[in-house]
Amino acid sequence: MARWLVLSVIGPSMLAIGSLGAMPGAAQSSAPATYTPPRTVDGHPDLQGVWQALNTAAWDIEDHNARLGVPAGRGVVEGGPLPYQPWALAKKQENARNRAALDLEGRCHLLGVPRMTYMPYPFQVVQQQDKVTILYEYLGAVRYLYMNGNPHPKGPIEWYLGDSRARWDGNTLVVDVVHFTDQTWFDRAGNFHSDALHVVERYTPTGPDHMRYEVTIEDPKVFTRPWTMSMPLYRRQDTQVEILEYECMAYLLEQEWDKADSPLFRPQ
């Protein structure tokens, strides 16, 4: 009896806290305050270190309620709902219903840009004069942001992480990314794009251990207009912090090896 009494008292409160359905979408970081970051030997802002997003964007970049296996979270999209074309909104809903079969995360593939940034795994930034390298813990992926002034190669090219060309705008690292496959999504909720995706990332240090990560998305095949998401990134403070190993495919093979009907071994 006592157990049911406690549940009846806390239940409405927890529902009120956990329900986000009526809240308008909003990005998770405010405008950065003035901050002068340390410099590398070539005079550019030093962004090097191990960073991680601490939010629920990997599950859903829009406001969402909690459910089994999904924590509640505020959206990182600025200005409300994603501006899908009508057919694309229906496709997004279909993706969500069939996520187990369609999301590349379930098959341990690279997950695209910007999704790799806010997966629940850290990444390391390494700066060189002609490029910035991002080392992701997820799958041990490596991404090069070329800063030598060369343009994107001619397309069409379909790459999971696209082709990244970067430059400095004051203290902000601006990265222009094109040449994507249409197979990756923005999150586990089925939010998707086409092969016409154009991403512009902006990494702005706002303090010794914080960066503002802002992403502008343009895809005229899927959306009615460009839109933006933003969030803070946090420098990991662990005493012995380093990028460790998350070799998803090896773990998946171990799990599926003895299953004759595993979808992992079906022809694509």
C-alpha positions, 0 to 999 in steps of 0.5 A: 500500500505504501509503495502505491501511495508514494507512486501516486504522489510523485507520479504527476510531478515526474510527468510534469518534469519529463514532458517536453512536448509543449516546449518550443525547440531551442538551441542549447548554448547562448551567444558566446561571451568575449574570450581570448583563447591561447594560441598555437605556435602559428598564431591560431586559437588552440582548440586541441584536446579531448572534447565531448557533447553532453546532451541527448542530441544523439537520440533526437536533435529536437525536443523529446520526452523520455521513453524506454532507452531514450532520455528526455532532452531539449532540442538543439535546433534553433527556431523550432521544428525542422523545416521538412518538405511534406514528403520528407516529414512523412519519410522521417516518421517512417524512418523512426518507425523502422529505425532498427533496420534503417539506422546505420548505427545498428550496422556500425557504419560511420554516422556522418557530419554533424552526428559524429560530434554529438554521439555519446563518445569523446573526440580529440582535436589535433591542429597542424599548419595545413589541417585540423584532424579530429580523432573520434572514439566511435569506430576509431574514425579519423576526419581531416579538415583541410586548411591549405586553401584548396577547393572541394574536389569535383563531385558527385562523391558520396562519403560518410563524413563528406569532404571538409575545407576549413578556415579561421574567422577570428577565433572561430574555426569554420568548416565547409563540408559537402559530398555526402552519402544520403544514407546517414541521419542526424540522430536516432529519431530518423531525422535525415538528409539527401546527398545534396547536404551542405554543412557549415560548422563553426567551432568557437572557444568560449572559455578554457574548457568550453566551445560553442558548436554551431552547424548550419544545414542546407539541403534543398531536396529535403528542407524548405530552408536552411536551419541551424543547430548549436550546443556547447562542447566540453573539454574532458577533465579526466586526469588520464583522459585519452581516446579509447577504443569503441570497435563497434563492428567487432562487437557486432560480429561477436554477437551475430556470428552464430545467428544464421538469419542475422541481417548482418550477413544478408546481401545488401 
